[in-house]
Amino acid sequence: MNFSFDIMKILVLSALILFIDPVAWLADFQEAQTQARESHKLILLNFAGSDWCGPCIKMTRDIFEQEVFSQYAKRNLLLVRADFPRLKKNRLEAKQKAHNEKLADTYNPKGKFPLTLLLDEEGKILKSWDGYTGESPQNFIKEIEGYRNAH
């Protein structure tokens, strides 16, 4: 009886760890660049409307929240999300909103959503995905790998 209870505890704790340790999206692009220089990782910058943009929500759900992408990103990328929510309950602090708008001025002047960019540590665009890609997380990773290996 104790043996099965111990197995159950291990399974529950393992499941909790998976939910507690999701891939971290940074909100500060300059911090991501600093970390990228130190770790020699590429930056994936995603412009999204998290509470109004259907394709953004699908891309997050179908690619970015998938375990295979999360594990890959933890090892190989620094993730930055520039979110532009519209609902009052999701409004960003003024400082974060200004930061995201400055990023948009530089990297997304046409205001496309979603727009995802693969950048080097200096902020140079290596690859862009305009809109929802509709591809699998594995194919998305394969595209990134091509640029990561060349870099």
C-alpha positions in Angstrom: 0.0 0.0 0.0 2.8 2.5 0.8 4.6 1.6 -2.4 1.7 2.6 -4.6 1.2 5.7 -2.5 4.8 6.7 -3.0 4.5 6.1 -6.8 1.4 8.3 -6.8 3.3 11.1 -5.0 6.1 10.9 -7.5 3.7 11.1 -10.4 1.9 14.1 -9.0 5.2 15.9 -8.2 6.5 15.2 -11.7 3.3 16.5 -13.3 3.5 19.7 -11.1 7.2 20.2 -12.1 6.1 20.2 -15.8 3.5 22.8 -15.1 5.8 24.9 -12.8 8.7 24.9 -15.2 7.3 26.3 -18.5 9.5 28.0 -21.0 10.2 31.5 -19.8 9.3 34.5 -22.0 11.2 37.6 -21.2 9.6 41.0 -21.3 12.8 43.1 -21.5 14.5 42.9 -24.9 17.8 44.5 -23.6 18.0 41.8 -20.9 17.5 39.1 -23.6 20.3 40.7 -25.7 22.6 40.7 -22.7 21.9 37.1 -21.9 22.2 36.2 -25.6 25.7 37.7 -25.7 26.7 35.7 -22.6 25.2 32.4 -23.6 25.6 32.7 -27.4 21.9 31.9 -27.9 19.6 33.4 -30.5 16.6 35.5 -29.6 13.0 34.6 -30.7 10.9 37.8 -30.6 7.2 37.3 -30.9 4.7 40.2 -31.4 1.3 39.1 -30.2 -2.1 40.3 -29.2 -2.7 37.7 -26.5 -6.3 38.4 -25.8 -7.7 39.4 -29.2 -5.5 38.0 -32.1 -6.8 34.5 -33.0 -3.7 33.6 -35.1 -1.5 34.7 -32.2 -3.4 32.6 -29.7 -3.2 29.6 -32.1 0.6 30.0 -32.7 1.1 30.2 -28.9 -1.0 27.1 -28.3 0.1 25.0 -31.3 3.9 25.8 -31.2 5.2 27.8 -28.3 3.3 25.9 -25.6 4.1 22.4 -26.9 6.6 20.4 -24.8 9.0 19.7 -27.7 9.3 23.5 -28.4 9.6 24.3 -24.7 12.4 21.9 -24.2 14.2 23.1 -27.3 13.8 26.8 -26.4 15.1 26.3 -22.8 18.4 24.9 -24.3 18.8 27.1 -27.4 16.8 30.3 -27.4 16.0 33.4 -25.4 12.3 34.2 -25.9 10.8 37.7 -25.8 7.2 38.4 -26.2 6.0 41.9 -27.1 2.3 41.6 -26.2 -0.3 44.1 -27.2 -3.5 43.1 -25.2 -6.7 45.1 -25.6 -8.9 43.9 -22.7 -8.8 46.2 -19.7 -8.1 43.3 -17.3 -4.9 42.4 -19.3 -3.5 45.9 -19.7 0.2 46.2 -19.3 2.0 48.6 -17.0 2.9 51.9 -18.8 6.6 51.1 -18.8 6.1 47.7 -20.4 3.7 49.1 -22.9 6.2 51.8 -23.9 8.9 49.1 -24.2 6.8 47.0 -26.5 5.9 50.0 -28.6 9.6 50.9 -29.0 10.3 47.3 -30.1 7.4 47.5 -32.6 8.8 50.7 -34.0 12.1 49.0 -34.6 11.0 45.4 -35.6 7.3 45.6 -36.5 6.5 49.0 -37.9 3.6 47.7 -40.0 1.9 46.3 -36.9 1.6 42.7 -38.1 0.2 40.1 -35.7 1.6 37.6 -35.1 5.0 38.4 -36.2 7.9 36.2 -35.0 11.5 37.1 -35.6 14.7 35.1 -35.1 17.5 37.5 -34.1 21.1 37.2 -33.3 22.6 38.7 -30.1 23.0 42.1 -31.8 19.4 42.2 -32.8 20.0 41.5 -36.5 17.0 39.7 -38.1 17.9 36.2 -39.3 14.4 34.9 -40.1 10.9 36.2 -39.9 7.5 34.4 -39.7 4.7 36.7 -40.8 1.4 35.4 -39.4 0.4 32.0 -38.1 2.7 29.4 -39.7 0.4 26.4 -39.4 3.4 24.2 -39.1 4.3 21.7 -36.5 6.6 22.6 -33.6 9.1 20.1 -35.0 9.2 21.9 -38.4 9.4 25.3 -36.7 12.4 24.0 -34.7 14.0 22.6 -37.8 13.8 26.1 -39.4 15.4 27.7 -36.4 18.1 25.0 -36.3 19.1 25.9 -39.8 19.9 29.4 -38.8 21.4 28.5 -35.4 23.8 26.1 -37.1 24.8 28.7 -39.7 25.3 31.3 -37.0 
